[in-house]
Protein backbone atom coordinates (compact mmCIF):
# COMPACT_ATOMS: atom_id res chain seq x y z
CA UNK A 1 0.00 0.00 0.00
CA UNK A 2 2.87 2.44 0.70
CA UNK A 3 4.47 1.90 -2.74
CA UNK A 4 1.47 3.36 -4.69
CA UNK A 5 1.34 6.27 -2.23
CA UNK A 6 5.01 7.13 -2.87
CA UNK A 7 4.47 6.85 -6.62
CA UNK A 8 1.49 9.23 -6.47
CA UNK A 9 3.20 11.77 -4.18
CA UNK A 10 4.98 13.76 -6.96
CA UNK A 11 1.73 13.97 -8.90
CA UNK A 12 -0.18 15.19 -5.83
CA UNK A 13 2.48 17.83 -5.08
CA UNK A 14 2.43 19.06 -8.67
CA UNK A 15 -1.36 19.35 -8.62
CA UNK A 16 -1.27 21.22 -5.32
CA UNK A 17 1.20 23.76 -6.77
CA UNK A 18 -1.04 24.35 -9.80
CA UNK A 19 -3.75 25.82 -7.61
CA UNK A 20 -1.46 28.54 -6.23
CA UNK A 21 -1.25 31.92 -7.96
CA UNK A 22 1.31 34.70 -8.29
CA UNK A 23 3.99 34.93 -5.65
CA UNK A 24 2.33 32.14 -3.63
CA UNK A 25 3.50 29.59 -6.23
CA UNK A 26 6.80 31.10 -7.33
CA UNK A 27 7.94 33.34 -4.48
CA UNK A 28 8.14 37.12 -4.55
CA UNK A 29 8.23 38.83 -7.93
CA UNK A 30 11.73 39.91 -8.88
CA UNK A 31 12.42 43.63 -8.94
CA UNK A 32 14.43 45.24 -11.76
CA UNK A 33 17.18 46.06 -9.27
CA UNK A 34 17.38 42.40 -8.24
CA UNK A 35 17.76 41.21 -11.84
CA UNK A 36 20.32 43.35 -13.65
CA UNK A 37 20.37 42.77 -17.38
CA UNK A 38 23.45 41.21 -18.87
CA UNK A 39 23.12 43.21 -22.10
CA UNK A 40 25.93 45.60 -22.93
CA UNK A 41 25.20 49.19 -21.87
CA UNK A 42 22.21 48.34 -19.70
CA UNK A 43 21.66 49.63 -16.18
CA UNK A 44 19.65 47.79 -13.55
CA UNK A 45 16.30 49.62 -13.88
CA UNK A 46 13.72 49.44 -16.66
CA UNK A 47 11.83 52.26 -18.34
CA UNK A 48 8.14 51.86 -17.57
CA UNK A 49 5.68 52.45 -20.39
CA UNK A 50 2.90 54.76 -19.20
CA UNK A 51 -0.60 54.22 -20.56
CA UNK A 52 -1.40 56.57 -23.46
CA UNK A 53 -4.71 57.53 -25.05
CA UNK A 54 -3.81 59.04 -28.43
CA UNK A 55 -0.48 57.56 -29.54
CA UNK A 56 0.75 53.98 -29.30
CA UNK A 57 3.82 52.03 -30.44
CA UNK A 58 4.09 48.41 -31.47
CA UNK A 59 6.14 47.14 -29.75
CA UNK A 60 5.83 49.60 -26.86
CA UNK A 61 8.53 47.89 -24.82
CA UNK A 62 11.80 46.49 -26.13
CA UNK A 63 13.75 43.56 -24.65
CA UNK A 64 17.22 45.10 -25.02
CA UNK A 65 19.16 48.20 -26.09
CA UNK A 66 19.53 47.21 -29.75
CA UNK A 67 18.23 49.74 -32.27
CA UNK A 68 15.00 48.59 -33.93
CA UNK A 69 11.91 49.70 -35.81
CA UNK A 70 8.53 50.35 -34.21
CA UNK A 71 5.17 51.18 -35.72
CA UNK A 72 3.42 54.25 -34.35
CA UNK A 73 -0.35 54.60 -34.48
CA UNK A 74 -2.17 57.73 -33.42
CA UNK A 75 -5.73 58.99 -33.21
CA UNK A 76 -6.27 62.42 -31.67
CA UNK A 77 -9.98 62.58 -32.52
CA UNK A 78 -10.86 62.06 -28.83
CA UNK A 79 -8.72 64.97 -27.60
CA UNK A 80 -11.80 67.13 -27.04
CA UNK A 81 -10.49 70.04 -29.12
CA UNK A 82 -10.72 70.68 -32.85
CA UNK A 83 -7.54 69.40 -34.51
CA UNK A 84 -6.97 69.20 -38.26
CA UNK A 85 -3.31 68.18 -38.50
CA UNK A 86 -0.92 66.62 -36.03
CA UNK A 87 2.85 66.31 -35.90
CA UNK A 88 4.91 63.63 -34.23
CA UNK A 89 8.30 64.70 -32.96
CA UNK A 90 10.86 62.00 -32.11
CA UNK A 91 13.81 62.22 -29.75
CA UNK A 92 15.52 60.76 -26.71
CA UNK A 93 17.18 61.93 -23.52
CA UNK A 94 20.27 63.15 -25.39
CA UNK A 95 18.78 64.89 -28.43
CA UNK A 96 16.40 67.67 -29.34
CA UNK A 97 13.15 66.19 -30.70
CA UNK A 98 12.77 66.49 -34.46
CA UNK A 99 9.81 66.15 -36.78
CA UNK A 100 9.14 62.49 -37.58
CA UNK A 101 5.67 62.61 -39.17
CA UNK A 102 2.82 64.99 -39.92
CA UNK A 103 -0.68 64.32 -41.17
CA UNK A 104 -4.30 63.90 -40.26
CA UNK A 105 -5.57 63.34 -36.75
CA UNK A 106 -5.32 59.57 -37.20
CA UNK A 107 -2.58 57.60 -38.87
CA UNK A 108 0.20 55.04 -38.72
CA UNK A 109 3.89 55.11 -39.62
CA UNK A 110 6.87 52.82 -39.14
CA UNK A 111 10.17 54.25 -37.90
CA UNK A 112 13.58 53.33 -39.19
CA UNK A 113 15.89 51.10 -37.14
CA UNK A 114 16.84 53.94 -34.76
CA UNK A 115 14.45 53.36 -31.85
CA UNK A 116 15.54 51.94 -28.50
CA UNK A 117 14.26 52.10 -24.93
CA UNK A 118 13.92 55.72 -23.82
CA UNK A 119 13.07 57.02 -27.30
CA UNK A 120 10.23 59.54 -27.10
CA UNK A 121 7.45 60.49 -29.46
CA UNK A 122 5.48 63.69 -28.89
CA UNK A 123 2.06 64.00 -30.55
CA UNK A 124 1.36 67.70 -31.16
CA UNK A 125 -1.39 69.85 -32.59
CA UNK A 126 0.29 71.43 -35.63
CA UNK A 127 -1.79 74.62 -35.48
CA UNK A 128 -0.87 75.47 -31.88
CA UNK A 129 2.28 73.42 -31.30
CA UNK A 130 0.72 72.12 -28.08
CA UNK A 131 1.72 68.62 -27.01
CA UNK A 132 -1.30 66.34 -26.82
CA UNK A 133 0.59 63.35 -25.46
CA UNK A 134 4.08 61.94 -25.06
CA UNK A 135 5.01 58.30 -25.59
CA UNK A 136 8.20 56.79 -24.16
CA UNK A 137 9.44 53.43 -25.45
CA UNK A 138 9.97 51.07 -22.54
CA UNK A 139 12.66 48.53 -21.80
CA UNK A 140 16.02 48.48 -20.06
CA UNK A 141 17.78 51.77 -19.35
CA UNK A 142 20.43 52.15 -22.03
CA UNK A 143 23.63 54.15 -21.76
C-alpha positions as CSV (number, residue, x, y, z in Angstrom):
1,X,0.0,0.0,0.0
2,X,2.9,2.4,0.7
3,X,4.5,1.9,-2.7
4,X,1.5,3.4,-4.7
5,X,1.3,6.3,-2.2
6,X,5.0,7.1,-2.9
7,X,4.5,6.8,-6.6
8,X,1.5,9.2,-6.5
9,X,3.2,11.8,-4.2
10,X,5.0,13.8,-7.0
11,X,1.7,14.0,-8.9
12,X,-0.2,15.2,-5.8
13,X,2.5,17.8,-5.1
14,X,2.4,19.1,-8.7
15,X,-1.4,19.3,-8.6
16,X,-1.3,21.2,-5.3
17,X,1.2,23.8,-6.8
18,X,-1.0,24.4,-9.8
19,X,-3.8,25.8,-7.6
20,X,-1.5,28.5,-6.2
21,X,-1.3,31.9,-8.0
22,X,1.3,34.7,-8.3
23,X,4.0,34.9,-5.6
24,X,2.3,32.1,-3.6
25,X,3.5,29.6,-6.2
26,X,6.8,31.1,-7.3
27,X,7.9,33.3,-4.5
28,X,8.1,37.1,-4.6
29,X,8.2,38.8,-7.9
30,X,11.7,39.9,-8.9
31,X,12.4,43.6,-8.9
32,X,14.4,45.2,-11.8
33,X,17.2,46.1,-9.3
34,X,17.4,42.4,-8.2
35,X,17.8,41.2,-11.8
36,X,20.3,43.3,-13.7
37,X,20.4,42.8,-17.4
38,X,23.5,41.2,-18.9
39,X,23.1,43.2,-22.1
40,X,25.9,45.6,-22.9
41,X,25.2,49.2,-21.9
42,X,22.2,48.3,-19.7
43,X,21.7,49.6,-16.2
44,X,19.6,47.8,-13.5
45,X,16.3,49.6,-13.9
46,X,13.7,49.4,-16.7
47,X,11.8,52.3,-18.3
48,X,8.1,51.9,-17.6
49,X,5.7,52.5,-20.4
50,X,2.9,54.8,-19.2
51,X,-0.6,54.2,-20.6
52,X,-1.4,56.6,-23.5
53,X,-4.7,57.5,-25.0
54,X,-3.8,59.0,-28.4
55,X,-0.5,57.6,-29.5
56,X,0.8,54.0,-29.3
57,X,3.8,52.0,-30.4
58,X,4.1,48.4,-31.5
59,X,6.1,47.1,-29.7
60,X,5.8,49.6,-26.9
61,X,8.5,47.9,-24.8
62,X,11.8,46.5,-26.1
63,X,13.8,43.6,-24.7
64,X,17.2,45.1,-25.0
65,X,19.2,48.2,-26.1
66,X,19.5,47.2,-29.7
67,X,18.2,49.7,-32.3
68,X,15.0,48.6,-33.9
69,X,11.9,49.7,-35.8
70,X,8.5,50.4,-34.2
71,X,5.2,51.2,-35.7
72,X,3.4,54.2,-34.4
73,X,-0.3,54.6,-34.5
74,X,-2.2,57.7,-33.4
75,X,-5.7,59.0,-33.2
76,X,-6.3,62.4,-31.7
77,X,-10.0,62.6,-32.5
78,X,-10.9,62.1,-28.8
79,X,-8.7,65.0,-27.6
80,X,-11.8,67.1,-27.0
81,X,-10.5,70.0,-29.1
82,X,-10.7,70.7,-32.8
83,X,-7.5,69.4,-34.5
84,X,-7.0,69.2,-38.3
85,X,-3.3,68.2,-38.5
86,X,-0.9,66.6,-36.0
87,X,2.8,66.3,-35.9
88,X,4.9,63.6,-34.2
89,X,8.3,64.7,-33.0
90,X,10.9,62.0,-32.1
91,X,13.8,62.2,-29.8
92,X,15.5,60.8,-26.7
93,X,17.2,61.9,-23.5
94,X,20.3,63.2,-25.4
95,X,18.8,64.9,-28.4
96,X,16.4,67.7,-29.3
97,X,13.1,66.2,-30.7
98,X,12.8,66.5,-34.5
99,X,9.8,66.2,-36.8
100,X,9.1,62.5,-37.6
101,X,5.7,62.6,-39.2
102,X,2.8,65.0,-39.9
103,X,-0.7,64.3,-41.2
104,X,-4.3,63.9,-40.3
105,X,-5.6,63.3,-36.8
106,X,-5.3,59.6,-37.2
107,X,-2.6,57.6,-38.9
108,X,0.2,55.0,-38.7
109,X,3.9,55.1,-39.6
110,X,6.9,52.8,-39.1
111,X,10.2,54.2,-37.9
112,X,13.6,53.3,-39.2
113,X,15.9,51.1,-37.1
114,X,16.8,53.9,-34.8
115,X,14.5,53.4,-31.8
116,X,15.5,51.9,-28.5
117,X,14.3,52.1,-24.9
118,X,13.9,55.7,-23.8
119,X,13.1,57.0,-27.3
120,X,10.2,59.5,-27.1
121,X,7.4,60.5,-29.5
122,X,5.5,63.7,-28.9
123,X,2.1,64.0,-30.6
124,X,1.4,67.7,-31.2
125,X,-1.4,69.9,-32.6
126,X,0.3,71.4,-35.6
127,X,-1.8,74.6,-35.5
128,X,-0.9,75.5,-31.9
129,X,2.3,73.4,-31.3
130,X,0.7,72.1,-28.1
131,X,1.7,68.6,-27.0
132,X,-1.3,66.3,-26.8
133,X,0.6,63.4,-25.5
134,X,4.1,61.9,-25.1
135,X,5.0,58.3,-25.6
136,X,8.2,56.8,-24.2
137,X,9.4,53.4,-25.4
138,X,10.0,51.1,-22.5
139,X,12.7,48.5,-21.8
140,X,16.0,48.5,-20.1
141,X,17.8,51.8,-19.4
142,X,20.4,52.1,-22.0
143,X,23.6,54.2,-21.8
